[in-house]
Amino acid sequence: MILTEKHIQLLKDINRYSRIKRYHGLLPRKECFMFDDAVLESLQESGIVEEGVIFTRCGSNPTGYRIAEHAKEELKKLGVDFSDHGGDWDKVKEEEVITLDQLEKEHIDALVDVYHFSKTNKFGGMAPTDIMDDYDKAVIDYLYDAGYIFQIKVKGKNVKYEKGFVLSDKSMKILKQLGYAM
């Protein structure tokens, strides 16, 4: 198989998730939205990438991907270097160096509102979906797809709001950086 630049970038992204315990070392399927499905499928067909399941407490158990053990050595022989674990990846993990990526004012406003709604006792620690429906769907979809917010569902006889959004750690770091959160 001839590896293109897109193949290499996807492999590097998959490798970056290999040390994240909460994802069981797998790159979640939803994080592959930037890549063409054909690129991922070709890597799977050639046996370089394996598909697995990320077991979660909520039971959603999303699909994830990892580099096959036998493929790591072969890729190393071909000159694909996965040793750049430092650099940008470490900077992203640091609290002080979170960038605003592709966030515009509407995205920041929505994050601030999710933060404040989730602090209100009435809403049970989340920004209710019915309130967030007033926002542009594209804004909320982007925040969800890019991992800035998570959608949760809560059940129970005393629960008033069953569906809502909460912020990810990435969003909290951005809001702290901008002075919206403590």
SULQUI-V253423 format. One record per residue. N is the residue number from 1. RES is the residue in one small letter. OMEGA is omega in whole degrees, -180 to 180 (NA if undefined). NEAR is the number of other ideal C-beta (glycine too) atoms within 12 Angstrom. D_CENTER is the distance of its C-alpha to the mean C-alpha in Angstrom with 2 decimals. Layout:
<<N;RES;OMEGA;NEAR;D_CENTER> <N;RES;OMEGA;NEAR;D_CENTER>>
//
This chain:
<<1;m;176;19;28.84> <2;i;-179;11;28.46> <3;l;177;23;25.06> <4;t;178;17;24.13> <5;e;178;13;22.03> <6;k;177;21;19.18> <7;h;-178;31;19.55> <8;i;-180;26;19.55> <9;q;178;21;16.44> <10;l;179;35;14.49> <11;l;178;40;16.24> <12;k;177;27;15.38> <13;d;177;33;11.60> <14;i;-179;41;12.22> <15;n;180;32;14.51> <16;r;180;30;12.29> <17;y;-174;32;10.38> <18;s;-179;28;13.94> <19;r;-179;19;14.61> <20;i;-174;22;11.79> <21;k;-175;11;13.87> <22;r;176;17;11.71> <23;y;180;28;10.21> <24;h;179;22;13.85> <25;g;-179;22;13.35> <26;l;173;34;11.67> <27;l;-179;36;8.92> <28;p;-179;30;7.50> <29;r;-177;26;9.32> <30;k;178;23;7.04> <31;e;-180;26;5.39> <32;c;-174;31;9.19> <33;f;-179;19;10.09> <34;m;-176;19;11.61> <35;f;176;28;13.89> <36;d;179;16;17.03> <37;d;-179;16;17.35> <38;a;179;15;20.67> <39;v;180;28;19.32> <40;l;-180;31;17.26> <41;e;180;18;20.28> <42;s;177;22;22.71> <43;l;177;37;21.02> <44;q;-179;28;21.11> <45;e;-180;15;24.69> <46;s;177;22;25.82> <47;g;180;17;24.53> <48;i;-178;33;22.34> <49;v;178;39;19.07> <50;e;178;26;19.10> <51;e;178;25;17.25> <52;g;-179;25;16.64> <53;v;176;19;15.45> <54;i;-178;28;13.07> <55;f;-178;17;15.39> <56;t;179;18;14.31> <57;r;-177;9;16.82> <58;c;177;14;16.44> <59;g;-179;11;17.41> <60;s;175;18;14.82> <61;n;-179;17;14.47> <62;p;177;23;12.00> <63;t;177;25;12.94> <64;g;-176;32;11.69> <65;y;175;39;13.49> <66;r;178;33;15.38> <67;i;179;37;18.31> <68;a;-178;23;21.62> <69;e;-178;16;23.73> <70;h;-178;15;26.69> <71;a;-178;28;24.79> <72;k;-180;23;23.71> <73;e;179;14;27.39> <74;e;179;19;28.25> <75;l;178;29;25.54> <76;k;178;17;26.82> <77;k;180;11;30.31> <78;l;178;18;29.23> <79;g;177;11;28.01> <80;v;-173;27;24.23> <81;d;177;16;23.39> <82;f;-175;25;20.39> <83;s;-178;15;21.98> <84;d;179;15;20.19> <85;h;-179;19;17.92> <86;g;174;13;19.24> <87;g;-174;15;19.34> <88;d;-178;15;16.35> <89;w;178;21;13.85> <90;d;179;14;16.10> <91;k;180;15;16.47> <92;v;-179;21;12.84> <93;k;-179;19;13.15> <94;e;-175;16;16.38> <95;e;-173;16;16.69> <96;e;-169;13;19.21> <97;v;177;17;17.56> <98;i;179;23;14.49> <99;t;-178;16;15.16> <100;l;178;20;14.94> <101;d;-178;20;13.38> <102;q;-176;15;14.42> <103;l;176;26;14.96> <104;e;-176;16;18.42> <105;k;-180;13;20.68> <106;e;179;19;19.71> <107;h;180;31;16.03> <108;i;178;26;17.30> <109;d;179;23;19.91> <110;a;178;36;17.59> <111;l;179;43;15.50> <112;v;179;30;18.93> <113;d;177;32;20.16> <114;v;179;42;17.37> <115;y;-177;33;18.16> <116;h;177;21;21.87> <117;f;-178;30;21.87> <118;s;177;32;20.00> <119;k;-179;22;22.75> <120;t;-178;19;25.45> <121;n;-178;11;27.04> <122;k;-175;17;28.02> <123;f;174;29;24.49> <124;g;175;24;23.69> <125;g;178;22;20.78> <126;m;173;34;18.71> <127;a;-175;37;19.07> <128;p;-179;29;20.83> <129;t;-177;26;19.71> <130;d;176;17;23.28> <131;i;-179;23;23.33> <132;m;177;32;20.05> <133;d;178;16;21.55> <134;d;179;16;23.76> <135;y;175;27;21.03> <136;d;-178;17;20.58> <137;k;-180;16;18.43> <138;a;179;14;16.89> <139;v;-179;29;15.76> <140;i;179;30;14.13> <141;d;179;20;12.58> <142;y;-180;23;11.09> <143;l;179;39;9.76> <144;y;-178;30;8.25> <145;d;-178;24;7.02> <146;a;175;25;5.62> <147;g;178;25;3.90> <148;y;177;35;7.48> <149;i;175;39;9.05> <150;f;176;30;9.26> <151;q;180;28;12.33> <152;i;175;29;14.85> <153;k;-178;20;18.28> <154;v;178;22;21.16> <155;k;177;13;24.53> <156;g;-176;10;27.89> <157;k;179;7;31.30> <158;n;-177;9;30.91> <159;v;180;18;27.53> <160;k;180;18;28.11> <161;y;-174;28;24.61> <162;e;-177;19;22.80> <163;k;178;23;19.62> <164;g;-179;32;17.54> <165;f;172;37;14.49> <166;v;-179;32;13.50> <167;l;173;35;11.73> <168;s;177;26;8.90> <169;d;179;20;10.43> <170;k;179;27;9.24> <171;s;179;36;11.19> <172;m;179;26;13.97> <173;k;179;27;14.51> <174;i;-179;34;14.87> <175;l;175;33;17.19> <176;k;180;20;19.14> <177;q;-179;21;19.54> <178;l;177;22;20.91> <179;g;180;11;23.08> <180;y;-176;22;21.88> <181;a;180;22;20.88> <182;m;NA;9;22.62>>
//
